[in-house]
Amino acid sequence: MKCVNFGDIRVDDDEVVINSVGKSQEEAMALLGVVGLSEAFVMLRKYKELSEGQKYRYKLAKMIALEGDAFFIDEFGATLDREMAKVLSYCIQKWARRNKKMVIVATTHRDLADDFNPSIVIDKKFGQTTQVKHYSTPQQQFSLINDMKIEPATKEDYEYLKVFHYLQGNPAAPKYRFKLTYKGETIGIIVYTLTFRALHFRNQLFPEYKNNIQKVNSDILRISRVIIHPKFRGIGLAQELIKQTLPLVNARIVECVAAMAKYNPFFEKAGMTLAGKMELQPDQKKLLEFIESVNGKVSLLHNKALCKAFLNNLDSAQISQLQHLLEQNIKAVGGASPGRMEQLQKSLNEGNFSETLVHCLPVQRCYLYWVNPAFSNMEVEDKAIQNEMPKD
């Protein structure tokens, strides 16, 4: 049996989180998700830029990435607040059971027992007294779930959490917002909006909507944002927020176009169907090939500081080539909101390559959908919103 000790994990201050865990980007994102570090801007930071709690969780991710059968962790969660420690307890035991690993934890905090759901507890009393107890371990829900509820949300609720989403700005044409609260604090939000005029997968699956914008507007909504506070990630709250709110919106079809669906199946767990991965457009492929040809990584360029560092390493010929590629890609991403294309072109004309590149980065997304069996075919009341449909 190969054993791994948390105390033996060593980290370099300058290592970038997403590049230093696991054997691939996909594996890294999965491991970071286990410890609640799946926020895009956290994954792009260096270790020295993390908070103390984030550093602890990052080291846990590095530990479980190692080949081992048994993992030893002393003083588990000592640097974390109680809610975060409970979340991490729940996530670690879930990972261990799914991967058939043994985790041995030493802690003085008895409030973690429910979420660890241990099969064996060794209780060291004062003196020589020690009790060993064995438990059956059926699947249990997270201990704090009963203090959470879902209710209608406001724009202010979204503003509170949007900093934790990798996309900038506000989603266009919102129709419904719902929030998840814990003891009155907003810890999650989902936003349903009007959707794109046309999508390849939609045209294949639901041909009756092809070239019929009015019918698209009246029958289809899109999940534009699902945000869970980083402190509460990894315990299944995103899928519950989707699952419980899907029946609350008046739409025949709810669809989602998401990059994260490649790495985390929470949309599918909530009841949505994965149709497939959306192909990059030819101009997007050319931009991706260029970035890779000059040793860049798209996953890192969402961070503006790393994007600027990438650009600083390009020579004048490469900058000229990049400018041409960005001009070709601006039209593809423009139109998501009024004036978007003009803003991007203006930014590029002013020489702000980092700002333009961040918004034009080629990212492969997945298309998912859900058909509402209880849909009532009501007309869309707000005709003005129909004229603000974002383009695909």
One Martini backbone bead per residue (centre of mass of N, CA, C, O) as a GRO file, in nm:
protein
  392
    1MET     BB    1   0.095   0.037   0.024
    2LYS     BB    2   0.047   0.372  -0.067
    3CYS     BB    3   0.158   0.665   0.100
    4VAL     BB    4   0.024   0.996   0.185
    5ASN     BB    5   0.151   1.308   0.309
    6PHE     BB    6   0.061   1.627   0.361
    7GLY     BB    7   0.339   1.727   0.496
    8ASP     BB    8   0.506   1.658   0.208
    9ILE     BB    9   0.401   1.895   0.061
   10ARG     BB   10   0.534   2.087  -0.212
   11VAL     BB   11   0.574   2.445  -0.292
   12ASP     BB   12   0.586   2.693  -0.529
   13ASP     BB   13   0.529   3.028  -0.534
   14ASP     BB   14   0.524   3.046  -0.878
   15GLU     BB   15   0.306   2.854  -0.924
   16VAL     BB   16   0.050   2.763  -1.131
   17VAL     BB   17  -0.228   2.612  -1.060
   18ILE     BB   18  -0.324   2.478  -1.342
   19ASN     BB   19  -0.007   2.371  -1.399
   20SER     BB   20   0.037   2.195  -1.094
   21VAL     BB   21  -0.202   1.982  -1.154
   22GLY     BB   22  -0.168   1.707  -1.276
   23LYS     BB   23  -0.165   1.582  -1.632
   24SER     BB   24  -0.403   1.787  -1.697
   25GLN     BB   25  -0.643   2.015  -1.736
   26GLU     BB   26  -0.880   1.830  -1.670
   27GLU     BB   27  -0.763   1.714  -1.406
   28ALA     BB   28  -0.717   1.982  -1.263
   29MET     BB   29  -1.016   2.076  -1.255
   30ALA     BB   30  -1.119   1.836  -1.092
   31LEU     BB   31  -0.936   1.871  -0.840
   32LEU     BB   32  -1.011   2.169  -0.779
   33GLY     BB   33  -1.314   2.105  -0.738
   34VAL     BB   34  -1.286   1.936  -0.475
   35VAL     BB   35  -1.151   2.212  -0.318
   36GLY     BB   36  -1.285   2.487  -0.430
   37LEU     BB   37  -1.090   2.590  -0.711
   38SER     BB   38  -1.282   2.663  -0.988
   39GLU     BB   39  -1.201   2.940  -1.020
   40ALA     BB   40  -1.057   3.096  -1.275
   41PHE     BB   41  -0.877   3.316  -1.121
   42VAL     BB   42  -0.744   3.108  -0.934
   43MET     BB   43  -0.616   2.910  -1.148
   44LEU     BB   44  -0.425   3.167  -1.258
   45ARG     BB   45  -0.263   3.170  -1.011
   46LYS     BB   46  -0.035   3.200  -0.781
   47TYR     BB   47   0.043   3.074  -0.484
   48LYS     BB   48   0.129   3.357  -0.347
   49GLU     BB   49  -0.178   3.480  -0.422
   50LEU     BB   50  -0.304   3.325  -0.206
   51SER     BB   51  -0.473   3.237   0.040
   52GLU     BB   52  -0.455   3.041   0.310
   53GLY     BB   53  -0.700   2.865   0.238
   54GLN     BB   54  -0.615   2.816  -0.060
   55LYS     BB   55  -0.344   2.684  -0.002
   56TYR     BB   56  -0.454   2.440   0.145
   57ARG     BB   57  -0.635   2.334  -0.090
   58TYR     BB   58  -0.411   2.308  -0.298
   59LYS     BB   59  -0.247   2.093  -0.144
   60LEU     BB   60  -0.472   1.885  -0.155
   61ALA     BB   61  -0.476   1.859  -0.462
   62LYS     BB   62  -0.180   1.760  -0.483
   63MET     BB   63  -0.219   1.509  -0.315
   64ILE     BB   64  -0.459   1.363  -0.482
   65ALA     BB   65  -0.275   1.351  -0.749
   66LEU     BB   66  -0.136   1.127  -0.629
   67GLU     BB   67  -0.005   0.822  -0.600
   68GLY     BB   68  -0.241   0.636  -0.397
   69ASP     BB   69  -0.413   0.470  -0.114
   70ALA     BB   70  -0.317   0.658   0.130
   71PHE     BB   71  -0.432   0.953   0.324
   72PHE     BB   72  -0.266   1.193   0.532
   73ILE     BB   73  -0.432   1.424   0.776
   74ASP     BB   74  -0.344   1.683   0.972
   75GLU     BB   75  -0.534   1.915   1.096
   76PHE     BB   76  -0.802   1.948   0.962
   77GLY     BB   77  -0.899   2.269   0.876
   78ALA     BB   78  -0.756   2.480   1.076
   79THR     BB   79  -0.762   2.744   0.858
   80LEU     BB   80  -1.073   2.719   0.859
   81ASP     BB   81  -1.380   2.764   0.846
   82ARG     BB   82  -1.651   2.579   0.923
   83GLU     BB   83  -1.793   2.567   0.649
   84MET     BB   84  -1.542   2.501   0.476
   85ALA     BB   85  -1.468   2.241   0.629
   86LYS     BB   86  -1.732   2.092   0.556
   87VAL     BB   87  -1.709   2.101   0.255
   88LEU     BB   88  -1.434   1.954   0.237
   89SER     BB   89  -1.521   1.695   0.375
   90TYR     BB   90  -1.733   1.614   0.166
   91CYS     BB   91  -1.545   1.614  -0.088
   92ILE     BB   92  -1.326   1.412   0.004
   93GLN     BB   93  -1.510   1.165   0.057
   94LYS     BB   94  -1.620   1.153  -0.230
   95TRP     BB   95  -1.353   1.105  -0.371
   96ALA     BB   96  -1.265   0.848  -0.217
   97ARG     BB   97  -1.509   0.666  -0.294
   98ARG     BB   98  -1.489   0.695  -0.605
   99ASN     BB   99  -1.157   0.600  -0.590
  100LYS     BB  100  -1.085   0.399  -0.365
  101LYS     BB  101  -0.986   0.552  -0.100
  102MET     BB  102  -0.780   0.636   0.177
  103VAL     BB  103  -0.872   0.844   0.464
  104ILE     BB  104  -0.673   1.006   0.720
  105VAL     BB  105  -0.797   1.194   0.998
  106ALA     BB  106  -0.695   1.469   1.207
  107THR     BB  107  -0.914   1.600   1.472
  108THR     BB  108  -1.095   1.831   1.701
  109HIS     BB  109  -1.352   1.845   1.507
  110ARG     BB  110  -1.673   1.713   1.546
  111ASP     BB  111  -1.842   1.874   1.313
  112LEU     BB  112  -1.720   1.680   1.066
  113ALA     BB  113  -1.852   1.394   1.074
  114ASP     BB  114  -2.101   1.410   0.886
  115ASP     BB  115  -1.931   1.483   0.620
  116PHE     BB  116  -1.732   1.241   0.630
  117ASN     BB  117  -1.864   0.972   0.688
  118PRO     BB  118  -1.733   0.748   0.858
  119SER     BB  119  -1.624   0.410   0.913
  120ILE     BB  120  -1.398   0.516   1.121
  121VAL     BB  121  -1.355   0.588   1.479
  122ILE     BB  122  -1.092   0.745   1.669
  123ASP     BB  123  -1.118   0.809   2.018
  124LYS     BB  124  -0.916   1.026   2.198
  125LYS     BB  125  -0.865   1.043   2.515
  126PHE     BB  126  -0.776   1.080   2.810
  127GLY     BB  127  -0.500   0.928   2.827
  128GLN     BB  128  -0.563   0.575   2.744
  129THR     BB  129  -0.832   0.638   2.616
  130THR     BB  130  -0.993   0.438   2.352
  131GLN     BB  131  -1.220   0.462   2.075
  132VAL     BB  132  -1.379   0.223   1.850
  133LYS     BB  133  -1.576   0.292   1.556
  134HIS     BB  134  -1.829   0.152   1.349
  135TYR     BB  135  -1.969   0.231   1.017
  136SER     BB  136  -2.211   0.289   0.820
  137THR     BB  137  -2.206   0.450   0.467
  138PRO     BB  138  -2.433   0.615   0.355
  139GLN     BB  139  -2.560   0.836   0.163
  140GLN     BB  140  -2.516   1.191   0.218
  141GLN     BB  141  -2.597   1.497   0.286
  142PHE     BB  142  -2.528   1.799   0.341
  143SER     BB  143  -2.553   1.945   0.654
  144LEU     BB  144  -2.647   2.257   0.544
  145ILE     BB  145  -2.899   2.223   0.349
  146ASN     BB  146  -3.140   2.303   0.552
  147ASP     BB  147  -3.030   2.623   0.539
  148MET     BB  148  -3.143   2.621   0.246
  149LYS     BB  149  -3.271   2.837  -0.030
  150ILE     BB  150  -3.505   2.911  -0.293
  151GLU     BB  151  -3.535   3.231  -0.471
  152PRO     BB  152  -3.600   3.512  -0.584
  153ALA     BB  153  -3.417   3.754  -0.774
  154THR     BB  154  -3.191   4.016  -0.823
  155LYS     BB  155  -2.963   4.221  -0.957
  156GLU     BB  156  -2.807   4.253  -0.688
  157ASP     BB  157  -2.746   3.955  -0.648
  158TYR     BB  158  -2.571   3.931  -0.898
  159GLU     BB  159  -2.361   4.151  -0.831
  160TYR     BB  160  -2.248   3.999  -0.579
  161LEU     BB  161  -2.145   3.728  -0.768
  162LYS     BB  162  -2.000   3.801  -1.049
  163VAL     BB  163  -1.694   3.794  -0.958
  164PHE     BB  164  -1.710   3.454  -0.973
  165HIS     BB  165  -1.703   3.494  -1.283
  166TYR     BB  166  -1.532   3.463  -1.589
  167LEU     BB  167  -1.735   3.652  -1.695
  168GLN     BB  168  -1.807   3.952  -1.811
  169GLY     BB  169  -2.063   4.110  -1.709
  170ASN     BB  170  -2.393   4.110  -1.833
  171PRO     BB  171  -2.662   3.954  -1.916
  172ALA     BB  172  -2.873   3.941  -2.175
  173ALA     BB  173  -3.203   3.943  -2.142
  174PRO     BB  174  -3.349   3.895  -1.874
  175LYS     BB  175  -3.615   3.683  -1.712
  176TYR     BB  176  -3.467   3.510  -1.480
  177ARG     BB  177  -3.415   3.493  -1.115
  178PHE     BB  178  -3.217   3.294  -0.882
  179LYS     BB  179  -3.158   3.207  -0.536
  180LEU     BB  180  -2.916   3.099  -0.298
  181THR     BB  181  -2.949   3.042   0.053
  182TYR     BB  182  -2.764   3.102   0.373
  183LYS     BB  183  -2.894   3.239   0.626
  184GLY     BB  184  -2.962   3.489   0.406
  185GLU     BB  185  -2.722   3.430   0.221
  186THR     BB  186  -2.586   3.472  -0.085
  187ILE     BB  187  -2.451   3.169  -0.277
  188GLY     BB  188  -2.648   3.178  -0.536
  189ILE     BB  189  -2.701   3.190  -0.907
  190ILE     BB  190  -2.958   3.222  -1.167
  191VAL     BB  191  -2.978   3.292  -1.529
  192TYR     BB  192  -3.242   3.374  -1.748
  193THR     BB  193  -3.256   3.405  -2.105
  194LEU     BB  194  -3.244   3.494  -2.391
  195THR     BB  195  -3.152   3.371  -2.700
  196PHE     BB  196  -3.035   3.264  -2.976
  197ARG     BB  197  -3.125   3.263  -3.300
  198ALA     BB  198  -2.893   3.039  -3.364
  199LEU     BB  199  -2.833   2.674  -3.366
  200HIS     BB  200  -2.714   2.387  -3.469
  201PHE     BB  201  -2.841   2.185  -3.267
  202ARG     BB  202  -3.125   2.300  -3.272
  203ASN     BB  203  -3.180   2.255  -3.576
  204GLN     BB  204  -3.162   1.943  -3.544
  205LEU     BB  205  -3.366   1.892  -3.297
  206PHE     BB  206  -3.546   2.179  -3.372
  207PRO     BB  207  -3.657   2.269  -3.678
  208GLU     BB  208  -3.906   2.464  -3.608
  209TYR     BB  209  -3.686   2.713  -3.528
  210LYS     BB  210  -3.592   2.769  -3.799
  211ASN     BB  211  -3.627   3.091  -3.893
  212ASN     BB  212  -3.791   3.155  -3.593
  213ILE     BB  213  -3.776   3.403  -3.377
  214GLN     BB  214  -4.053   3.420  -3.241
  215LYS     BB  215  -4.050   3.123  -3.137
  216VAL     BB  216  -3.794   3.141  -2.976
  217ASN     BB  217  -3.889   3.366  -2.782
  218SER     BB  218  -4.151   3.203  -2.669
  219ASP     BB  219  -3.995   2.898  -2.600
  220ILE     BB  220  -3.691   3.003  -2.531
  221LEU     BB  221  -3.424   2.949  -2.301
  222ARG     BB  222  -3.124   3.061  -2.121
  223ILE     BB  223  -2.844   2.968  -1.949
  224SER     BB  224  -2.607   3.221  -1.851
  225ARG     BB  225  -2.596   3.171  -1.525
  226VAL     BB  226  -2.383   2.997  -1.277
  227ILE     BB  227  -2.338   3.082  -0.929
  228ILE     BB  228  -2.101   2.987  -0.681
  229HIS     BB  229  -1.970   3.020  -0.403
  230PRO     BB  230  -1.656   2.910  -0.335
  231LYS     BB  231  -1.724   2.798  -0.044
  232PHE     BB  232  -1.975   2.601  -0.191
  233ARG     BB  233  -1.813   2.410  -0.360
  234GLY     BB  234  -1.870   2.055  -0.449
  235ILE     BB  235  -2.193   1.986  -0.325
  236GLY     BB  236  -2.429   2.028  -0.560
  237LEU     BB  237  -2.567   2.320  -0.600
  238ALA     BB  238  -2.589   2.370  -0.905
  239GLN     BB  239  -2.779   2.134  -0.975
  240GLU     BB  240  -3.007   2.223  -0.781
  241LEU     BB  241  -3.061   2.502  -0.903
  242ILE     BB  242  -3.143   2.392  -1.176
  243LYS     BB  243  -3.353   2.169  -1.107
  244GLN     BB  244  -3.552   2.368  -0.935
  245THR     BB  245  -3.587   2.600  -1.178
  246LEU     BB  246  -3.681   2.487  -1.449
  247PRO     BB  247  -4.003   2.466  -1.371
  248LEU     BB  248  -4.029   2.801  -1.321
  249VAL     BB  249  -4.018   2.841  -1.627
  250ASN     BB  250  -4.155   2.978  -1.933
  251ALA     BB  251  -4.059   2.697  -2.119
  252ARG     BB  252  -4.003   2.452  -2.345
  253ILE     BB  253  -3.694   2.541  -2.370
  254VAL     BB  254  -3.374   2.476  -2.223
  255GLU     BB  255  -3.056   2.624  -2.271
  256CYS     BB  256  -2.692   2.555  -2.309
  257VAL     BB  257  -2.371   2.736  -2.333
  258ALA     BB  258  -2.075   2.554  -2.223
  259ALA     BB  259  -1.751   2.499  -2.110
  260MET     BB  260  -1.774   2.347  -1.826
  261ALA     BB  261  -1.924   2.084  -1.938
  262LYS     BB  262  -1.652   1.930  -2.002
  263TYR     BB  263  -1.572   1.902  -1.672
  264ASN     BB  264  -1.881   1.941  -1.558
  265PRO     BB  265  -2.195   1.749  -1.507
  266PHE     BB  266  -2.428   1.936  -1.370
  267PHE     BB  267  -2.637   1.962  -1.594
  268GLU     BB  268  -2.699   1.659  -1.620
  269LYS     BB  269  -2.772   1.611  -1.317
  270ALA     BB  270  -3.025   1.817  -1.353
  271GLY     BB  271  -3.155   1.700  -1.657
  272MET     BB  272  -2.982   1.754  -1.890
  273THR     BB  273  -2.889   1.740  -2.236
  274LEU     BB  274  -2.621   1.624  -2.421
  275ALA     BB  275  -2.542   1.691  -2.757
  276GLY     BB  276  -2.256   1.854  -2.766
  277LYS     BB  277  -1.989   1.986  -2.932
  278MET     BB  278  -1.886   2.289  -3.040
  279GLU     BB  279  -1.756   2.414  -3.309
  280LEU     BB  280  -1.517   2.581  -3.433
  281GLN     BB  281  -1.440   2.832  -3.612
  282PRO     BB  282  -1.211   2.900  -3.847
  283ASP     BB  283  -1.103   3.163  -3.707
  284GLN     BB  284  -1.067   3.030  -3.427
  285LYS     BB  285  -0.862   2.815  -3.514
  286LYS     BB  286  -0.644   3.013  -3.607
  287LEU     BB  287  -0.603   3.147  -3.332
  288LEU     BB  288  -0.529   2.891  -3.176
  289GLU     BB  289  -0.283   2.811  -3.351
  290PHE     BB  290  -0.122   3.063  -3.292
  291ILE     BB  291  -0.099   3.044  -2.984
  292GLU     BB  292   0.041   2.762  -2.989
  293SER     BB  293   0.290   2.848  -3.179
  294VAL     BB  294   0.373   3.066  -2.923
  295ASN     BB  295   0.327   2.916  -2.640
  296GLY     BB  296   0.029   2.932  -2.572
  297LYS     BB  297  -0.259   2.951  -2.332
  298VAL     BB  298  -0.588   2.985  -2.316
  299SER     BB  299  -0.637   2.929  -2.006
  300LEU     BB  300  -0.447   3.191  -1.927
  301LEU     BB  301  -0.565   3.447  -2.101
  302HIS     BB  302  -0.801   3.543  -1.907
  303ASN     BB  303  -0.567   3.669  -1.775
  304LYS     BB  304  -0.452   3.985  -1.808
  305ALA     BB  305  -0.161   3.957  -1.708
  306LEU     BB  306  -0.090   3.702  -1.881
  307CYS     BB  307  -0.163   3.830  -2.149
  308LYS     BB  308   0.051   4.056  -2.145
  309ALA     BB  309   0.293   3.864  -2.124
  310PHE     BB  310   0.243   3.725  -2.393
  311LEU     BB  311   0.262   3.984  -2.575
  312ASN     BB  312   0.559   4.068  -2.489
  313ASN     BB  313   0.679   3.798  -2.653
  314LEU     BB  314   0.614   3.938  -2.914
  315ASP     BB  315   0.669   4.023  -3.221
  316SER     BB  316   0.584   4.229  -3.478
  317ALA     BB  317   0.481   4.003  -3.667
  318GLN     BB  318   0.294   3.866  -3.458
  319ILE     BB  319   0.118   4.111  -3.398
  320SER     BB  320   0.013   4.144  -3.687
  321GLN     BB  321  -0.120   3.863  -3.700
  322LEU     BB  322  -0.306   3.900  -3.458
  323GLN     BB  323  -0.466   4.142  -3.563
  324HIS     BB  324  -0.591   3.993  -3.801
  325LEU     BB  325  -0.733   3.769  -3.635
  326LEU     BB  326  -0.908   3.958  -3.460
  327GLU     BB  327  -1.069   4.087  -3.690
  328GLN     BB  328  -1.203   3.811  -3.769
  329ASN     BB  329  -1.331   3.755  -3.467
  330ILE     BB  330  -1.514   3.994  -3.387
  331LYS     BB  331  -1.773   3.916  -3.543
  332ALA     BB  332  -1.832   3.651  -3.381
  333VAL     BB  333  -1.859   3.807  -3.087
  334GLY     BB  334  -2.033   4.001  -3.186
  335GLY     BB  335  -2.372   4.086  -3.069
  336ALA     BB  336  -2.433   4.002  -2.768
  337SER     BB  337  -2.444   4.319  -2.765
  338PRO     BB  338  -2.485   4.632  -2.795
  339GLY     BB  339  -2.179   4.740  -2.943
  340ARG     BB  340  -1.960   4.516  -2.921
  341MET     BB  341  -1.804   4.525  -3.189
  342GLU     BB  342  -1.723   4.825  -3.170
  343GLN     BB  343  -1.561   4.802  -2.907
  344LEU     BB  344  -1.350   4.597  -3.007
  345GLN     BB  345  -1.247   4.760  -3.248
  346LYS     BB  346  -1.159   5.005  -3.083
  347SER     BB  347  -0.959   4.856  -2.903
  348LEU     BB  348  -0.777   4.761  -3.137
  349ASN     BB  349  -0.716   5.044  -3.266
  350GLU     BB  350  -0.578   5.136  -2.977
  351GLY     BB  351  -0.389   4.872  -2.892
  352ASN     BB  352  -0.578   4.670  -2.708
  353PHE     BB  353  -0.501   4.349  -2.714
  354SER     BB  354  -0.580   4.220  -2.443
  355GLU     BB  355  -0.879   4.294  -2.438
  356THR     BB  356  -0.952   4.159  -2.708
  357LEU     BB  357  -0.845   3.871  -2.660
  358VAL     BB  358  -1.016   3.792  -2.414
  359HIS     BB  359  -1.293   3.816  -2.596
  360CYS     BB  360  -1.166   3.610  -2.845
  361LEU     BB  361  -1.133   3.349  -2.724
  362PRO     BB  362  -1.112   3.015  -2.803
  363VAL     BB  363  -1.402   2.823  -2.697
  364GLN     BB  364  -1.523   2.523  -2.621
  365ARG     BB  365  -1.862   2.421  -2.638
  366CYS     BB  366  -2.167   2.315  -2.501
  367TYR     BB  367  -2.481   2.152  -2.571
  368LEU     BB  368  -2.784   2.202  -2.386
  369TYR     BB  369  -3.106   2.045  -2.284
  370TRP     BB  370  -3.464   2.116  -2.196
  371VAL     BB  371  -3.787   1.969  -2.164
  372ASN     BB  372  -4.101   2.096  -2.092
  373PRO     BB  373  -4.394   1.926  -1.993
  374ALA     BB  374  -4.546   2.216  -1.871
  375PHE     BB  375  -4.588   2.393  -2.110
  376SER     BB  376  -4.714   2.721  -2.177
  377ASN     BB  377  -4.829   2.897  -2.464
  378MET     BB  378  -4.709   3.195  -2.412
  379GLU     BB  379  -4.674   3.512  -2.466
  380VAL     BB  380  -4.457   3.755  -2.508
  381GLU     BB  381  -4.475   4.063  -2.355
  382ASP     BB  382  -4.182   4.175  -2.424
  383LYS     BB  383  -4.112   4.307  -2.729
  384ALA     BB  384  -3.844   4.461  -2.686
  385ILE     BB  385  -3.659   4.219  -2.618
  386GLN     BB  386  -3.668   4.076  -2.899
  387ASN     BB  387  -3.470   4.309  -3.025
  388GLU     BB  388  -3.216   4.190  -2.819
  389MET     BB  389  -3.097   3.953  -2.951
  390PRO     BB  390  -2.852   3.750  -2.943
  391LYS     BB  391  -2.584   3.630  -3.105
  392ASP     BB  392  -2.397   3.343  -3.197
   0.00000   0.00000   0.00000
